[in-house]
Amino acid sequence: MEIYEGRFGHPFRWFFTFIIPVLVAINVPARFLITPLRPQSLEGWLLPLFAVVATGVALAVCRGVFQLALRSYRSASS
């Protein structure tokens, strides 16, 4: 059973595949950027702290994967 069958199948598929993800990807970061960062409590500092920690972890993981890939790299021209 296909979820996008029938007369409105193609428009629904297009809408939920392209429109909704683009709106979320554009509006959510923009909302955080225009909101002033003035945490009033300890919980208010969790989002900026999480962003810094997540950035560091993602950088470390990406660097580790890149270094692992470099160890197994063999040039095609040699």
JOBELVEN-V367604 format. One record per run of one state. SS is the DSSP state (@ for helix, = for strand, . for the rest). FROM is the first residue (numbers start at 1). LEN is the number of residues. If there is no record, write none. Layout:
BEGIN
ss:SS from:FROM len:LEN
ss:SS from:FROM len:LEN
END
This chain:
BEGIN
ss:. from:1 len:8
ss:@ from:9 len:26
ss:. from:35 len:8
ss:@ from:43 len:29
ss:. from:72 len:7
END
